[in-house]
Amino acid sequence: MAEATTDPVRFPPGPRLPKALQGLGFVTARQQSMALAGKRFGPAVTLNLPIFGKAVVISDPALIKDVFTTNPELLGLESNLGAVLGPGSSFSLNGEEHRQRRKLLVPPFHGKRMKTYEQLIEEETLREIATWPEGVEFATLESMMRITLSAILRAVFGAQGQALDDLRELLPPAVLLGSRLAVLPPLARRDFGPGTPGRRLRDFRRRYDVIVQKLVDDARADPQLDERSDVLSMMLRACYDDGSPITFEHLADELLTLLVAGHETTATTLAWTVERLRRHPRLLERLTAEVDAGGSDLLQATIWEVQRTRPVIDATIRCTRTRLRLGEWVIPEGRTLIVSFTQVHDSETNFPAADAFDPDRFTDAKPDTYTWIPYGGGVRRCIGAAFANMEMMVTLRTLLQTFELVPTQAPAEKRQSRGIANAPKHGGLAVVHRRAPRAEPAASRADAVPATP
């Protein structure tokens, strides 16, 4: 792990272009600019960027391990999302405050509780895909958004009835606006009056707080509160180490955080999975056969490979709280470290034939902690990772059981930024036909061929 030091500062090498040009490349083509710098200067590169100043981009697994395992008192989170979501969001907390919040949130998202959510996710998936047209091409991203939104609203918020309908209407435009504002300077989030993005975001938040207050009041009045499994109810029953409960303001911020962190990212990964499967027909046959036979290993490997090749979040950011030694480098206090998911996932050293979409690389071995990092790592690793993975497994299994997904020879969809997330440019286009009942699996792994790029 990185350690505090008084040694002289020593930044990694980097381009000498003017700060404005480096910043322009970072904003308009972040993945490409970081990849080009990495190819030229290695797995640790210093970029000189507006707002950030000298920032160090890291793609070496050893250095990533150091970042993820360093004491958070020395290396804290830096995220604009905290400013958008509120002071009670995990993205706004560091040190002991963050540790206690994470301890409070861990139980709802692990172990046997995952099983209690599977049925509602299957219900929401069946409800949504019942509206899918057959034989015509359509974008799946918005459908996936509705599935993941409804699943989180029911599993996390415990929403139902009018509250569920209200949140379904309110949150999609609010999340998209917040996601876009989170990657812009703070001035863009200020309220400059009616019609401005800052005012719209404030109005969304005011309406959200009213609905959540009603959900909290209803939960506290529920005589079955102790038996409820939604995350809101469990958070109301939980206490910090000193016995104090979470305040309403922090509860509302954290529920919104769980939704933002898990709704759009999971839906986008599902749309990318559709996009990938249509271009790999033999893999699609094998997956259908596996689902029909009640298996899940290849499906799990496929999700992992989609997350490797099409990570919807391309980096995570930390800020040094003191002068740190990181590998051979010495980084001063107050500097930004950018861990590049895309670069570490695309490395031939980490993944031979990295350009190929090949889920079989994960069928016999789980992803490594520091070379496969779509959920981040360390004490900041996404707390809902197990929930998101289960949600994708159930959604895709249900989709494959219900529909035949028609392959295509169209070029791969390019990445398009939606602010925080990188989505398929055309929304993960699909053509489907409802399946007739099958007596036996249609294919087996034995006669399948490896996936192609």
Residue pairs with C-beta under 8 A, 6 or more apart in sequence:
1 65
1 66
1 69
1 70
1 71
2 66
2 67
2 70
2 74
2 75
2 324
2 325
2 326
3 70
3 74
3 324
3 325
4 74
4 322
4 323
4 324
4 325
5 323
5 324
5 325
5 330
6 323
7 323
7 325
7 330
8 330
9 323
9 330
9 331
9 332
10 328
10 329
10 330
11 46
11 54
11 56
11 329
11 331
12 41
12 42
12 44
12 45
12 46
12 56
12 329
13 41
13 42
13 45
13 46
14 37
14 41
14 45
14 46
14 47
14 48
15 22
15 37
15 40
15 41
15 47
19 48
19 49
19 50
20 50
22 33
22 47
22 48
22 49
23 49
23 50
23 51
25 32
25 33
26 33
26 34
26 47
26 49
30 314
30 315
31 314
31 342
31 415
31 422
33 47
34 45
34 47
34 57
34 315
34 338
34 340
34 342
34 343
35 342
35 343
35 346
37 45
37 47
37 57
38 45
38 57
38 59
38 340
38 343
42 60
43 58
43 59
43 60
43 63
43 343
44 56
44 57
44 58
44 59
44 60
44 63
44 326
44 327
44 329
45 56
45 57
46 54
46 55
46 56
46 57
47 54
47 55
47 56
47 57
48 54
48 55
49 55
51 185
52 336
53 335
53 336
54 335
55 335
55 336
55 337
55 338
56 326
56 329
56 331
56 335
56 336
56 337
56 338
57 338
57 340
57 343
58 64
58 67
58 326
58 337
58 338
58 339
58 340
59 339
59 340
59 343
59 344
59 347
60 327
60 344
61 344
61 350
61 368
61 370
61 371
62 327
62 370
63 326
63 327
64 339
64 344
64 370
64 373
64 377
65 369
65 370
66 326
66 327
67 75
67 318
67 326
67 337
67 339
67 377
67 378
68 339
68 370
68 376
68 377
68 378
68 380
68 381
69 378
70 324
70 378
72 94
72 95
72 98
72 99
72 378
72 379
72 380
73 95
73 321
74 320
74 321
74 322
74 324
75 318
75 319
75 320
75 321
75 324
75 337
76 94
76 95
76 318
76 319
76 321
77 91
77 94
77 98
77 317
77 318
77 319
77 380
78 317
78 318
78 319
78 336
79 91
79 182
79 317
80 181
80 182
80 183
80 184
80 186
81 89
81 91
81 182
81 257
81 260
81 420
82 89
82 91
82 92
82 93
83 92
83 182
83 186
83 189
84 178
84 181
84 182
84 189
84 201
85 91
85 92
85 178
85 253
85 256
85 257
85 260
86 92
86 205
86 249
86 252
86 253
86 256
87 249
87 250
87 253
88 246
88 247
88 249
88 250
88 251
88 252
88 253
88 254
89 253
89 254
89 256
89 257
90 98
90 101
90 102
90 105
90 254
90 257
90 383
91 257
92 253
93 101
98 379
99 379
100 240
100 241
101 254
102 379
102 383
103 241
104 235
104 238
104 239
104 240
104 246
105 231
105 235
105 254
105 383
106 383
107 113
107 234
107 238
108 229
108 231
108 234
108 235
109 231
109 383
109 384
109 386
109 387
110 386
113 229
114 386
114 387
114 390
116 229
117 151
117 155
117 229
117 387
117 390
117 391
118 390
118 394
120 151
120 154
120 155
121 147
121 151
121 155
121 390
121 391
121 394
121 395
122 394
122 398
124 146
124 147
124 150
124 151
124 154
125 147
125 394
125 395
125 398
125 399
126 398
126 402
127 150
128 143
128 146
128 147
128 150
129 143
129 398
129 399
129 402
129 403
131 143
132 138
132 143
132 403
132 430
132 432
134 432
134 433
134 434
135 431
135 433
136 431
137 429
137 430
137 431
138 429
138 430
138 431
139 271
139 426
139 427
139 428
139 429
139 430
140 270
140 271
140 274
140 427
140 428
140 429
140 430
141 267
141 268
141 271
141 423
141 424
141 427
141 428
142 427
144 266
144 267
144 268
144 270
144 271
144 395
144 428
145 172
145 263
145 264
145 267
146 168
147 267
147 270
147 395
148 262
148 263
148 264
148 266
148 267
148 270
148 391
149 168
149 171
149 172
149 259
149 263
149 267
150 164
150 168
151 391
152 258
152 259
152 262
152 263
153 159
153 164
153 167
153 168
153 171
153 259
154 160
154 164
154 230
155 230
155 231
155 387
156 230
156 231
156 232
156 255
156 258
156 259
156 262
157 163
157 167
157 212
157 215
157 230
157 231
157 232
157 255
157 259
158 215
158 219
158 228
158 230
158 231
158 232
158 233
159 167
159 215
163 211
163 214
163 215
163 218
166 211
167 208
167 211
170 204
170 207
170 208
170 211
171 208
171 259
171 263
173 204
174 201
174 204
174 205
174 208
175 259
175 260
175 263
175 264
176 264
176 418
176 419
177 197
177 200
177 201
177 204
178 201
178 204
178 260
178 419
179 260
179 264
179 418
179 419
179 420
179 421
180 418
180 419
181 188
181 189
181 197
181 198
181 201
181 419
182 419
182 420
183 419
183 420
188 197
188 198
189 197
189 198
189 201
190 198
191 198
191 199
191 202
192 198
192 199
193 199
208 252
208 256
209 252
212 251
212 252
212 255
213 248
213 252
215 232
216 232
216 236
216 248
216 251
219 225
219 228
219 232
219 233
219 236
220 236
222 228
222 233
225 233
225 236
225 237
226 237
228 234
231 255
231 258
232 251
232 255
235 246
235 251
235 254
235 255
236 245
236 246
236 251
238 245
238 246
239 245
240 246
246 254
258 383
258 384
261 382
261 384
262 382
262 384
262 387
262 388
262 391
264 312
264 418
264 420
264 421
265 312
265 313
265 388
265 420
265 421
266 388
266 391
266 392
268 312
268 418
268 421
268 422
268 423
268 424
269 303
269 306
269 307
269 310
269 312
269 388
269 392
270 392
270 395
270 396
270 428
271 423
271 424
271 427
271 428
272 306
272 310
272 312
272 423
272 424
272 428
273 302
273 303
273 306
273 392
273 396
273 428
274 405
274 428
274 429
274 430
275 310
275 412
275 413
275 424
275 428
275 429
276 302
276 305
276 306
276 309
276 310
276 357
277 283
277 284
277 287
277 302
277 405
278 284
278 405
278 406
278 407
278 408
278 429
278 430
278 431
279 357
279 407
279 408
279 409
279 410
279 412
280 357
280 407
280 451
280 452
281 407
282 443
282 448
282 449
282 451
283 298
283 302
283 359
283 448
283 451
284 405
284 407
285 442
285 443
285 448
286 298
286 443
286 444
286 445
286 448
287 298
287 299
287 302
287 400
288 400
288 404
288 441
288 442
288 443
289 441
289 442
289 443
289 444
290 296
290 297
290 298
290 299
290 441
291 299
291 397
291 400
291 401
292 401
292 438
292 440
292 441
292 442
293 441
296 393
296 397
297 363
298 359
298 363
298 445
299 393
299 396
299 397
300 362
300 389
300 393
301 359
301 360
301 361
301 362
301 363
302 359
302 396
303 389
303 392
303 393
303 396
304 359
304 362
304 367
304 372
305 357
305 358
305 359
305 361
305 362
307 372
307 374
308 345
308 351
308 367
308 372
308 374
309 345
309 357
310 415
310 422
310 424
311 341
311 342
311 345
311 374
311 422
312 374
312 421
312 422
312 423
313 341
313 374
313 420
313 421
313 422
314 340
314 341
314 342
314 422
315 338
315 339
315 340
315 341
315 342
316 338
316 339
316 341
316 373
316 376
316 380
317 336
317 337
317 338
317 339
318 336
318 337
318 339
319 334
319 335
319 336
319 337
320 331
320 332
320 333
320 334
320 335
320 337
321 333
322 333
323 330
323 331
323 332
323 333
324 330
324 331
326 337
331 337
339 373
339 376
341 373
341 374
344 350
344 370
344 371
344 373
345 351
345 354
345 371
345 372
345 373
345 374
346 354
346 355
347 354
347 371
348 354
350 368
350 371
351 361
351 371
355 453
356 451
356 452
356 453
357 451
357 452
357 453
358 450
358 451
359 451
360 450
360 451
369 377
370 377
375 381
375 382
375 385
375 388
376 382
382 388
399 405
401 435
402 434
402 435
403 432
403 433
403 434
403 435
404 432
404 433
404 434
404 435
405 430
405 431
405 432
406 430
406 431
406 432
406 433
408 429
408 431
410 429
413 424
413 425
413 426
413 428
413 429
414 424
414 425
415 422
415 423
415 424
415 425
416 422
416 423
416 424
416 425
417 423
